[in-house]
């Protein structure tokens, strides 16, 4: 195929979506691949609703879907804003009993936390993660700091 004349479809979309994924991870580096996918899919803009009908579809949990247009047009700004909005600056006085991810978009301060019930606590920040006061990870549980 001659890509100097035509470059469209999934071949053209892939590098754009990969770039948005990189932007999302740049503001929230501890997101999993699935979490990044969920953010990108749930923040799209619908394209030509006068031509395409979007509806709730089994197997596509992040909003309405169209068989030709998918979730719609990737919106880099909305995706990055969604990733930032999941960030916090402190995590205090918590008992973590299910797998939990806490992200600081700058520095993250953690204080008086207990991880129980074989849960996993992931802490991440673009700056520093500081642990103050009591912090306990019970046997079988996991702490991960990125």
C-alpha positions, 0 to 999 in steps of 0.5 A: 500500500502507498502510504504517501497518498493514503494513511488512515484506519487503524494504521493511522490511529495506532500511533495517536493512541500510543501517544495518548497512552504515553501522556496518560502515563506521564502524569500517572505512572503507576496505572496498569495497561488496563487502567490506561485503556479504560481512561482512553476509552471512557474519555473519547468524543463521539464522531458524527452522531448524525451518521453513527449510532453509539449504544451500550454493547456487551464486551465494551464496558467504557461507554457507548460503542459503534461497530465502525467508530469504536468509542469515538475520537481519542481526546488526549486532553480529557484522558490526561485530565482523567489520569490527573484527577485520580492523583492525591497528595496524601494517603493517611489513616487507612486500612487496605484490605483489597488491592489498591493503587495510590498515585501522587502526581507530585509528592505523596505522603503516606501515614498510619497505614496498615495493609491486611488480608493478603492485599497489595498496595501500590504507591507511586508519585512523580516526585517523592513517596514519604512514609511517616508514622505507623505503617504495617504490611501484614504477612502475605500482603504486598507493598510496591513503591514506584 
